[in-house]
Amino acid sequence: MRTPPRAGRTIAWTAAGALAFAVGCASTAGGQPHMQRAIDELRAARAELESAAHDKGGHRVRALRLVDEAIGEVNRGIAAGASR
């Protein structure tokens, strides 16, 4: 099965953005491997939700928002841990 051109570009941009963000987080996560793994897993979950069919009665969109919030919380936790 061939990936439509637009989907291929979207996947490429998403992967590039995730990689850039991961590199940035890796430098700030320092000695917090569990927190970094949590971010990695949340990003993987977000990618799966993005790839899911859109007709989920609004639950997929809400889940995406919640994952984004969780990523933000983990990032704030990393920052708090780095300042101690």
Contacts in CASP RR format, 6 or more apart in sequence:
PFRMAT RR
TARGET T0000
AUTHOR 0000-0000-0000
METHOD contacts of the structure
MODEL  1
MRTPPRAGRTIAWTAAGALAFAVGCASTAGGQPHMQRAIDELRAARAELE
SAAHDKGGHRVRALRLVDEAIGEVNRGIAAGASR
3 11 0 8 1.000
14 47 0 8 1.000
14 50 0 8 1.000
18 43 0 8 1.000
18 47 0 8 1.000
21 43 0 8 1.000
22 39 0 8 1.000
22 40 0 8 1.000
22 43 0 8 1.000
25 36 0 8 1.000
25 39 0 8 1.000
25 75 0 8 1.000
25 78 0 8 1.000
26 36 0 8 1.000
28 78 0 8 1.000
28 79 0 8 1.000
28 82 0 8 1.000
29 35 0 8 1.000
29 36 0 8 1.000
29 39 0 8 1.000
29 78 0 8 1.000
30 36 0 8 1.000
30 82 0 8 1.000
32 78 0 8 1.000
32 81 0 8 1.000
32 82 0 8 1.000
35 74 0 8 1.000
35 77 0 8 1.000
35 78 0 8 1.000
36 78 0 8 1.000
38 74 0 8 1.000
39 71 0 8 1.000
39 74 0 8 1.000
39 75 0 8 1.000
39 78 0 8 1.000
42 67 0 8 1.000
42 70 0 8 1.000
42 71 0 8 1.000
42 74 0 8 1.000
43 71 0 8 1.000
45 67 0 8 1.000
46 64 0 8 1.000
46 67 0 8 1.000
46 68 0 8 1.000
46 71 0 8 1.000
49 60 0 8 1.000
49 63 0 8 1.000
49 64 0 8 1.000
49 67 0 8 1.000
50 64 0 8 1.000
52 60 0 8 1.000
54 60 0 8 1.000
END
